Amino acid sequence: MISWHWSGLMGLVLDRLDLVSARWIWFRLVGIWFRLIGIWFRLVGIWFRLIGIWLWIVGIWFRLVGIWFWIFRI
């Protein structure tokens, strides 16, 4: 009777540990998912920053060419 009680108690403890480990795995997977989303947004941000730098350089070039045409009135 006592051994059954202890095994039942251990079963409850093990069930509780399974729930905790399942919850831990769930939070771990969600954390990995959000980390991957963050990496993706960081890469997209770097890409848009490079596009912005390129557009800035092209804009400076067009402005310089415009000033050059305005000075020499071609």
Summary of the structure (lengths in Angstrom):
residues: 74
radius of gyration: 31.6
end to end distance: 105.5
largest distance: 105.8
contacts: 140
relative contact order: 0.05
helix: 96%
strand: 0%
